[in-house]
């Protein structure tokens, strides 16, 4: 016999595969947690539970009829698309809620063989528990991830502007609109011209000047590198500045409300300090168009 030929001997067991230790470790954990004592009904599988939990509508497909399952998955895909397209609008929130309902209903439907021999109140409690799990534990973090790291809807003048959170700071140029984090700030004295408090939040506006640009103020206008523009609300009427490195000059648009006789000089000085925005406060850049809608920035 050729020494290069391989054969299986009944006297020697096959060598364990490289992934055998993983299954051994998983079996040990299952035994330690007593999960090996839990037996699912024959119509319910672990894979089916995991898939039904992760994929909206898949539970209906697995339990059947398959046509209804395909319709449920297609409906969830459509509702998620509506949520993204109308992000920040009521119709988007309604679509998101309906997707949660379909997902929860389908999952409970898949677990029906387990619930058949349970009493009425247990089935009601199980359904409510699943609704809380999906509606308060699973989906809200998913929506937060989308809105905090990828796409943020910003409501402005009755319109919703979708902001791209993953935009590059290096791609920002003069004239681009940006959203940035706004730190809390206070200035002035209650007894000497009044005081100003700025709440922490988000700022919004176009980049008027980049790092190294010179900005000069006069009575009716301001100029960036010698190019004049009309004066914006509460801008100073004299003086000049050079934008520091890794900073932008963005004149803040703030809703002003308060009491007392705060002088224009205090307000102007405070806003001038806020106008120098470090690049590390950059939050996102709005899309020019969101699907077919042209976004109204001003």
SULTA-V707576 format. One record per backbone hydrogen bond with DSSP energy under -1.0 kcal/mol. CO is the residue of the C=O (numbers start at 1). NH is the residue of the N-H. Records with the same first field share a line. If there is no record, write none. Layout:
# SULTA-V707576
CO = NH  NH
This chain:
# SULTA-V707576
2 = 5
17 = 20
19 = 23
20 = 24
21 = 25
22 = 26
23 = 27
24 = 28
25 = 29
26 = 30
27 = 31
28 = 32
29 = 33
30 = 35
31 = 34
34 = 37
35 = 38
41 = 44
45 = 49
46 = 50
47 = 51
48 = 52
49 = 53
50 = 54
51 = 55
55 = 58
57 = 61
58 = 62
59 = 63
60 = 64
65 = 69
66 = 70
67 = 71
68 = 72
69 = 73
70 = 74
71 = 75
72 = 76
73 = 77
74 = 78
75 = 79
76 = 80
77 = 81
78 = 82
79 = 83
80 = 84
81 = 85
82 = 86
84 = 87
86 = 89
89 = 93
90 = 94
91 = 95
92 = 96
93 = 97
94 = 98
95 = 99
96 = 100
97 = 101
98 = 102
99 = 103
100 = 104
101 = 105
102 = 106
103 = 107
104 = 108
105 = 109
106 = 110
107 = 111
109 = 112
111 = 114  115
112 = 116
115 = 118
119 = 123
120 = 124
121 = 125
122 = 126
123 = 127
124 = 128
125 = 129
126 = 130
127 = 131
128 = 132
129 = 133
130 = 134
131 = 135
132 = 136
133 = 137  138
134 = 139
138 = 142
139 = 143
140 = 144
141 = 145
142 = 146
143 = 147
144 = 148
145 = 149
146 = 150  151
150 = 165
152 = 163
154 = 161
156 = 159
159 = 156
161 = 154
162 = 287
163 = 152
164 = 285
169 = 172
173 = 176
176 = 207
178 = 205
179 = 283  284
180 = 203
182 = 201
185 = 198
187 = 196
189 = 192  194
193 = 263
194 = 189
196 = 187
198 = 185
201 = 182
203 = 180
205 = 178
207 = 175
209 = 249
210 = 213
213 = 243
214 = 225
215 = 241
216 = 223
220 = 231
221 = 218
222 = 229
223 = 216
224 = 227
227 = 224
229 = 222
232 = 235
239 = 217
241 = 215
243 = 212
246 = 279
248 = 277
249 = 208  209
263 = 267
264 = 268
265 = 269
266 = 270
267 = 271
268 = 272
269 = 273
270 = 274
271 = 275
275 = 250
277 = 248
278 = 281
279 = 282
281 = 181
284 = 179
285 = 164
288 = 295
290 = 293
293 = 290
